[in-house]
């Protein structure tokens, strides 16, 4: 969603925005790559109108810093830069955001590149294909699984609402998997995106006292692959595993830990995602009406059962140990029935009656919805992806490209995928560097066993019940582990919503105030 220097109007997620650049502007804020010092005077003054979730308009005057390179030795400053938006007046009242929470909102989707280089206002970051389109026998530009997961901007309304609430909004770009240099080398594959986001956090924290906002109260947000990266940012704070990568790009010498994490439909735990997907959607037809190869599906389900048992998780709400035999019951009772109940209770009597008549698998009694897992799967219908969903035998999945290296477009990252490779381009073995990269890209790696003590302790996790871009277990397992660790977890599913849904953005903004103990905009 772009905001031009001239009057313009855009709407996303029910939030309307208009912006005008005033004549009061500072010097250009494009920083040189050899400086990591934030210039507090290099802003442009803009005005926006934000419509909140109650359809009330708010006029917000804010200072906007154009793309600032956040590392001293960028590989590609087009992506390794961020923009900053700071409210100075809300509905005619001057506000001081010097100690406000900082919303760090990424726009990554599908592990693709994300750039704010040309952004001219809040909420204007977005994805970019970057570089030449992948080609050869394994193409990641388009594939049977639809694995682009490119909805990184689905929660852009959060930035607008955060600004209207008096928060500082910082939007970082990041390298992504399709970026390729003139020598044909891919320079945005794993772990580039998470390294960049960590570098952005370090830049912010190193500029304490210069950059507006409370650098100890950074709240990350992202959707899909961006949600996975937001989760990873929260789980891996200050992990030394990333130090060499951060040093290579000249990241600031500061902490990269964040205070709280917002993650919508995170596409994560990739090395186990194929098994999780088959456990969840293995019996659902493709959109063609055909089942996937059941030999493959059942083999992957067996792998998932072993993995799930090894996690030794306990369900939230006192459910007890989770395993592949009771996860369906857990998901129904902990998430799905409450989600359906909330949805139905909000309908008028006539609308509810109509919905229940069309969805007879739901029993509505005493103001609560109940149903079986099997009937829920039938209700969802066609699965989005073939099997395997993520490590495709023909290397066609976006995630295969995410683990590409050098001039190699795509690689297998699971033993099962490599063993069953159908391209003839591999040795049918996972490359030796892959396991370490998987650890760098998986938040569960930092939470299992002796969990990272510098992780975020506050988590907002959301997912649509009809989201078959990944398994419903991915978010549920993440939440369960965080609950086991005693973290504050706010996790729910949106009934009948698909990938990238964000139906309670106002609640997220309120949650930020609650967990950061922010008392609202401070008037000057």
RAWO-V826545 format. One record per backbone hydrogen bond with DSSP energy under -1.0 kcal/mol. CO is the residue of the C=O (numbers start at 1). NH is the residue of the N-H. E is the energy in kcal/mol with one decimal. If there is no record, write none. Layout:
co->CO nh->NH e->E
co->CO nh->NH e->E
This chain:
co->5 nh->21 e->-1.2
co->8 nh->19 e->-1.0
co->10 nh->17 e->-2.7
co->12 nh->15 e->-2.5
co->15 nh->12 e->-2.0
co->16 nh->51 e->-1.2
co->17 nh->10 e->-2.4
co->18 nh->49 e->-1.2
co->20 nh->47 e->-1.7
co->23 nh->25 e->-1.3
co->24 nh->45 e->-1.4
co->32 nh->35 e->-1.6
co->39 nh->42 e->-1.3
co->41 nh->43 e->-1.3
co->43 nh->26 e->-4.1
co->44 nh->64 e->-2.9
co->45 nh->22 e->-2.8
co->46 nh->62 e->-2.7
co->47 nh->20 e->-1.6
co->48 nh->60 e->-3.3
co->50 nh->58 e->-2.1
co->52 nh->55 e->-1.9
co->56 nh->52 e->-2.8
co->58 nh->50 e->-2.8
co->59 nh->91 e->-3.3
co->60 nh->48 e->-3.0
co->61 nh->88 e->-3.2
co->61 nh->89 e->-1.8
co->62 nh->46 e->-2.9
co->63 nh->86 e->-2.4
co->64 nh->44 e->-2.5
co->65 nh->84 e->-1.5
co->68 nh->82 e->-2.1
co->76 nh->79 e->-1.8
co->76 nh->80 e->-2.1
co->79 nh->81 e->-1.4
co->80 nh->70 e->-1.4
co->81 nh->173 e->-3.1
co->82 nh->68 e->-2.7
co->83 nh->171 e->-2.3
co->84 nh->65 e->-2.7
co->85 nh->169 e->-2.7
co->86 nh->63 e->-2.9
co->88 nh->95 e->-2.3
co->89 nh->61 e->-3.0
co->90 nh->93 e->-1.8
co->93 nh->90 e->-2.6
co->94 nh->524 e->-1.9
co->97 nh->100 e->-1.5
co->100 nh->214 e->-3.2
co->101 nh->168 e->-2.1
co->102 nh->219 e->-3.3
co->103 nh->170 e->-2.9
co->104 nh->221 e->-2.1
co->109 nh->112 e->-1.7
co->111 nh->177 e->-2.9
co->113 nh->128 e->-2.4
co->114 nh->174 e->-2.4
co->115 nh->126 e->-1.6
co->116 nh->119 e->-1.5
co->121 nh->124 e->-1.3
co->126 nh->115 e->-2.6
co->143 nh->146 e->-1.7
co->149 nh->110 e->-1.1
co->149 nh->151 e->-2.0
co->151 nh->154 e->-2.2
co->153 nh->156 e->-1.9
co->155 nh->158 e->-2.1
co->157 nh->161 e->-2.3
co->158 nh->162 e->-2.7
co->159 nh->163 e->-2.2
co->160 nh->164 e->-2.1
co->161 nh->165 e->-1.2
co->162 nh->167 e->-2.6
co->163 nh->166 e->-1.4
co->168 nh->103 e->-3.0
co->169 nh->85 e->-2.6
co->170 nh->105 e->-1.9
co->171 nh->83 e->-1.9
co->174 nh->114 e->-2.7
co->176 nh->179 e->-1.6
co->179 nh->187 e->-1.3
co->181 nh->184 e->-2.1
co->185 nh->181 e->-2.4
co->189 nh->192 e->-2.6
co->191 nh->195 e->-2.2
co->192 nh->196 e->-2.5
co->193 nh->197 e->-2.2
co->194 nh->198 e->-2.3
co->195 nh->199 e->-2.2
co->196 nh->200 e->-2.2
co->197 nh->201 e->-2.0
co->198 nh->202 e->-2.4
co->199 nh->203 e->-2.3
co->200 nh->204 e->-2.2
co->201 nh->205 e->-2.8
co->202 nh->206 e->-2.5
co->205 nh->208 e->-1.2
co->207 nh->210 e->-2.4
co->207 nh->211 e->-2.7
co->214 nh->217 e->-2.1
co->217 nh->102 e->-2.2
co->218 nh->259 e->-1.7
co->218 nh->260 e->-1.8
co->219 nh->104 e->-3.0
co->220 nh->262 e->-2.3
co->221 nh->106 e->-2.4
co->222 nh->264 e->-2.4
co->223 nh->226 e->-2.2
co->224 nh->228 e->-2.2
co->224 nh->267 e->-1.3
co->225 nh->229 e->-2.5
co->226 nh->230 e->-2.1
co->227 nh->231 e->-2.3
co->228 nh->232 e->-2.5
co->229 nh->233 e->-2.7
co->230 nh->234 e->-2.0
co->231 nh->235 e->-2.3
co->232 nh->236 e->-2.3
co->234 nh->456 e->-3.1
co->236 nh->239 e->-2.4
co->239 nh->242 e->-1.3
co->240 nh->243 e->-1.3
co->242 nh->246 e->-2.3
co->243 nh->247 e->-2.5
co->244 nh->248 e->-1.7
co->245 nh->249 e->-1.1
co->246 nh->251 e->-2.5
co->247 nh->250 e->-1.2
co->249 nh->73 e->-2.3
co->250 nh->72 e->-2.5
co->252 nh->254 e->-1.6
co->259 nh->457 e->-1.1
co->260 nh->220 e->-2.4
co->261 nh->460 e->-3.0
co->263 nh->462 e->-2.3
co->264 nh->224 e->-2.3
co->266 nh->268 e->-1.2
co->269 nh->272 e->-1.7
co->272 nh->276 e->-2.1
co->273 nh->277 e->-2.4
co->274 nh->278 e->-1.9
co->275 nh->279 e->-2.4
co->276 nh->280 e->-2.0
co->277 nh->281 e->-3.6
co->278 nh->282 e->-1.9
co->281 nh->284 e->-1.8
co->285 nh->383 e->-2.7
co->286 nh->289 e->-2.1
co->290 nh->286 e->-3.1
co->293 nh->297 e->-2.5
co->294 nh->298 e->-2.4
co->295 nh->299 e->-1.8
co->296 nh->300 e->-2.2
co->297 nh->301 e->-2.2
co->298 nh->302 e->-2.0
co->299 nh->303 e->-1.6
co->300 nh->304 e->-2.2
co->301 nh->305 e->-2.2
co->302 nh->306 e->-1.6
co->303 nh->307 e->-2.2
co->304 nh->308 e->-3.4
co->305 nh->309 e->-2.0
co->306 nh->310 e->-1.8
co->307 nh->311 e->-1.2
co->313 nh->322 e->-2.6
co->320 nh->315 e->-3.1
co->323 nh->327 e->-1.5
co->326 nh->330 e->-2.4
co->327 nh->331 e->-2.9
co->328 nh->332 e->-2.2
co->329 nh->333 e->-2.7
co->330 nh->334 e->-3.1
co->331 nh->335 e->-1.7
co->331 nh->336 e->-2.8
co->332 nh->337 e->-3.0
co->335 nh->339 e->-2.0
co->336 nh->340 e->-2.7
co->337 nh->341 e->-2.6
co->338 nh->342 e->-2.4
co->339 nh->343 e->-2.2
co->340 nh->344 e->-2.8
co->341 nh->345 e->-2.7
co->342 nh->346 e->-1.2
co->344 nh->347 e->-1.2
co->348 nh->352 e->-2.8
co->349 nh->353 e->-2.1
co->350 nh->354 e->-2.1
co->351 nh->355 e->-2.2
co->352 nh->356 e->-2.8
co->353 nh->357 e->-2.0
co->354 nh->358 e->-1.5
co->355 nh->359 e->-1.1
co->359 nh->362 e->-1.8
co->363 nh->370 e->-1.9
co->365 nh->368 e->-1.2
co->368 nh->365 e->-2.4
co->370 nh->363 e->-2.9
co->372 nh->376 e->-2.0
co->373 nh->377 e->-2.4
co->374 nh->378 e->-1.8
co->375 nh->379 e->-2.1
co->376 nh->380 e->-2.1
co->377 nh->381 e->-1.9
co->390 nh->392 e->-1.1
co->392 nh->395 e->-2.0
co->393 nh->422 e->-2.4
co->397 nh->401 e->-1.3
co->398 nh->402 e->-1.8
co->399 nh->403 e->-1.0
co->400 nh->411 e->-2.1
co->401 nh->404 e->-2.0
co->402 nh->190 e->-3.0
co->405 nh->408 e->-2.5
co->406 nh->186 e->-3.3
co->408 nh->405 e->-1.1
co->414 nh->418 e->-2.4
co->415 nh->419 e->-2.6
co->416 nh->420 e->-1.6
co->418 nh->421 e->-1.5
co->431 nh->434 e->-1.5
co->433 nh->437 e->-1.4
co->434 nh->438 e->-2.6
co->435 nh->439 e->-1.9
co->436 nh->440 e->-1.7
co->437 nh->441 e->-1.1
co->442 nh->445 e->-1.1
co->444 nh->448 e->-2.1
co->446 nh->452 e->-2.9
co->449 nh->451 e->-1.2
co->452 nh->455 e->-1.3
co->457 nh->488 e->-2.6
co->458 nh->261 e->-2.5
co->459 nh->490 e->-3.1
co->460 nh->263 e->-3.1
co->461 nh->492 e->-1.7
co->462 nh->265 e->-3.5
co->463 nh->494 e->-2.9
co->464 nh->467 e->-1.5
co->466 nh->468 e->-1.0
co->471 nh->474 e->-1.2
co->472 nh->476 e->-1.3
co->473 nh->477 e->-3.2
co->474 nh->478 e->-1.9
co->475 nh->479 e->-2.7
co->476 nh->480 e->-2.4
co->477 nh->481 e->-2.5
co->478 nh->482 e->-2.2
co->479 nh->483 e->-2.5
co->480 nh->484 e->-2.4
co->481 nh->485 e->-1.6
co->482 nh->487 e->-2.4
co->483 nh->486 e->-1.3
co->488 nh->459 e->-2.5
co->490 nh->461 e->-2.4
co->494 nh->465 e->-3.0
co->494 nh->497 e->-1.5
co->497 nh->466 e->-2.6
co->498 nh->501 e->-1.4
co->504 nh->508 e->-1.5
co->505 nh->509 e->-1.9
co->506 nh->510 e->-2.0
co->507 nh->511 e->-2.6
co->508 nh->512 e->-2.1
co->509 nh->513 e->-1.6
co->510 nh->514 e->-2.1
co->511 nh->515 e->-2.9
co->512 nh->516 e->-2.1
co->513 nh->518 e->-2.1
co->522 nh->96 e->-3.4
